[in-house]
Structures are given as structure tokens and as C-alpha cells.
Amino acid sequence: MGIRQISVFLENTSGRLGELTKTLANAGINLRAVSIADTEDYGILRLIVDKTDEAVNTLTAAGFTTKLTDVVAVEIEDAPGSLAKLMELYQKSQVNIEYLYASLGSSCEGQTGKAVVIFKLEDHEKGLKILNDNNQKVAEKF
């Protein structure tokens, strides 16, 4: 199945990201992973949180534009070559990765020495099948 990521369209203005994080904090929502891509005028903030539906409702009520996307979170060892091995699985299977980002230092189960890599795949179901067929640890939440 995978997990759901919240994408938020943000104007590239001073304090806008601070408003968003404060809105989530005031609602008791914990950020688990975060990534931002920006241009001169706007940014797209990608979030994994502990309470997805509540976060979407809270952000929408506060005037933020949100979108939910299915992503895959894979736990790997925090060691040289771990990501390369995972990438090789996708390359061999010709699965296109649209983007990825990582949360380092702890895993979906709070263990150190692990990393969680979040993938947006062109073919979500095929990507999940490849991971499952190769005994990769896919997180349902973290």
C-alpha cells in the first residue's frame, strides 16, 4: 500500500513556511519527513506527518492548498551503498522514480542506524511489487 504524502503549494514569501509549521504544531501534528522544491515565486512542500487526514483538514482550513499523493517509504541501512542497492532494483525493473527524499537517523520503528527513503514512483503498484518480491521493508507509516 505505502503511505500518503501531503504536498502544499506555498508562495515564496517571508514567513509562509513558518505559518504552515506553526499551524501544524498548534494542531498537535508531528512532521516525520519534509522536502521542499522552490522557484523564485513559489515552492512545493512535501510532508509525511503522523496524522495525515487531520493535517490536510487543518491546512485547508488555514488557507493552504494541499494535495495527497501515494508514495513508498522504504527502510534501509544507514550505510554506504544501501541506497545504491535499492536503486539497482528499480533500474533493473525499469521503474521510473519521479523524486525521492529521505529521513535519516531513525526508522519507522525508532531504531537507529536506519534510514527511510520516500519514493514517488511513476508506477506505484509495480514499484511496491518489486520491493515486496525482493524482501525490502516497506513502511506503512513512520
C-alpha positions as CSV (number, residue, x, y, z in Angstrom):
1,M,0.0,0.0,0.0
2,G,2.5,2.6,1.0
3,I,1.9,5.9,2.7
4,R,0.3,9.2,1.8
5,Q,2.3,12.4,1.3
6,I,0.9,15.9,1.6
7,S,2.1,18.4,-1.0
8,V,1.5,22.0,-0.2
9,F,1.7,24.9,-2.6
10,L,3.5,27.8,-0.9
11,E,4.0,31.3,-2.1
12,N,7.7,32.1,-1.8
13,T,7.3,34.9,0.8
14,S,8.9,35.6,4.1
15,G,7.2,33.7,6.9
16,R,4.9,31.5,4.9
17,L,6.7,28.2,5.8
18,G,6.8,29.4,9.4
19,E,3.0,29.9,9.3
20,L,2.5,26.4,8.0
21,T,4.7,24.7,10.6
22,K,3.1,26.7,13.4
23,T,-0.4,25.7,12.1
24,L,0.6,22.0,12.2
25,A,2.3,22.4,15.6
26,N,-0.8,24.1,17.1
27,A,-2.9,21.1,15.9
28,G,-0.5,18.6,17.5
29,I,0.7,17.2,14.2
30,N,4.2,15.8,14.1
31,L,6.4,16.1,11.0
32,R,8.1,12.8,10.1
33,A,9.8,13.8,6.8
34,V,9.9,17.0,4.8
35,S,11.2,18.2,1.5
36,I,10.8,21.5,-0.4
37,A,11.4,22.4,-4.0
38,D,11.2,26.1,-4.9
39,T,11.2,28.6,-7.7
40,E,11.5,32.3,-7.4
41,D,7.8,32.7,-6.9
42,Y,6.5,29.6,-5.1
43,G,7.5,26.3,-3.5
44,I,6.1,22.8,-3.2
45,L,6.5,21.4,0.3
46,R,6.2,17.7,0.6
47,L,5.3,16.3,4.1
48,I,4.9,13.0,5.8
49,V,3.1,13.5,9.1
50,D,1.7,11.3,11.9
51,K,-1.9,12.3,11.3
52,T,-2.4,12.8,7.5
53,D,-6.1,13.4,7.3
54,E,-6.1,15.8,10.3
55,A,-3.2,17.7,8.8
56,V,-4.9,18.1,5.4
57,N,-8.1,19.4,7.1
58,T,-6.1,21.8,9.3
59,L,-4.0,23.2,6.5
60,T,-7.0,23.6,4.2
61,A,-8.9,25.4,6.9
62,A,-5.9,27.7,7.3
63,G,-6.0,28.6,3.6
64,F,-3.2,26.3,2.3
65,T,-3.6,24.4,-1.0
66,T,-2.9,20.7,-0.4
67,K,-2.8,17.5,-2.5
68,L,-2.4,13.9,-1.3
69,T,-0.1,11.6,-3.2
70,D,0.7,7.9,-2.7
71,V,4.4,7.4,-2.0
72,V,6.5,4.4,-0.9
73,A,8.7,4.6,2.2
74,V,11.5,2.0,2.3
75,E,13.6,1.3,5.3
76,I,17.3,0.8,4.5
77,E,20.5,0.6,6.5
78,D,22.2,3.9,7.1
79,A,25.4,2.7,5.4
80,P,27.3,3.3,2.2
81,G,25.8,1.5,-0.7
82,S,22.3,0.9,0.8
83,L,20.6,3.3,-1.5
84,A,22.6,2.2,-4.5
85,K,21.3,-1.4,-4.0
86,L,17.7,-0.2,-3.8
87,M,18.2,2.0,-6.9
88,E,19.5,-1.1,-8.7
89,L,16.3,-2.9,-8.1
90,Y,14.3,-0.1,-9.7
91,Q,16.8,0.2,-12.6
92,K,16.7,-3.5,-13.4
93,S,12.9,-3.4,-13.4
94,Q,12.7,-0.2,-15.4
95,V,10.6,1.7,-12.7
96,N,10.9,5.4,-13.1
97,I,11.5,7.4,-9.9
98,E,9.9,10.8,-10.2
99,Y,11.6,12.1,-7.0
100,L,12.8,10.9,-3.6
101,Y,13.9,12.2,-0.2
102,A,15.0,10.6,3.0
103,S,14.6,10.8,6.7
104,L,17.8,9.7,8.5
105,G,18.7,8.8,12.0
106,S,15.7,6.6,12.9
107,S,13.3,4.2,11.2
108,C,9.6,3.7,11.2
109,E,10.2,1.7,14.4
110,G,12.5,4.2,16.0
111,Q,15.7,2.2,15.5
112,T,19.0,4.0,15.0
113,G,21.3,3.0,12.1
114,K,18.4,3.1,9.7
115,A,17.1,5.5,7.1
116,V,13.7,5.8,5.5
117,V,13.7,6.8,1.8
118,I,10.5,8.1,0.4
119,F,9.9,7.5,-3.3
120,K,7.3,8.9,-5.7
121,L,7.2,6.3,-8.5
122,E,5.7,6.6,-11.9
123,D,4.1,3.2,-11.5
124,H,3.3,2.9,-7.8
125,E,1.9,-0.7,-7.8
126,K,4.8,-2.1,-9.9
127,G,7.3,-0.4,-7.5
128,L,5.6,-1.9,-4.5
129,K,5.6,-5.3,-6.0
130,I,9.3,-5.1,-6.8
131,L,10.1,-4.2,-3.2
132,N,7.9,-6.9,-1.8
133,D,9.3,-9.5,-4.2
134,N,12.8,-8.6,-3.0
135,N,12.1,-8.6,0.7
136,Q,12.6,-4.9,1.2
137,K,11.0,-3.3,4.3
138,V,8.2,-1.0,3.2
139,A,6.8,1.3,5.9
140,E,3.0,1.7,6.2
141,K,3.7,4.6,8.5
142,F,6.5,6.2,10.3
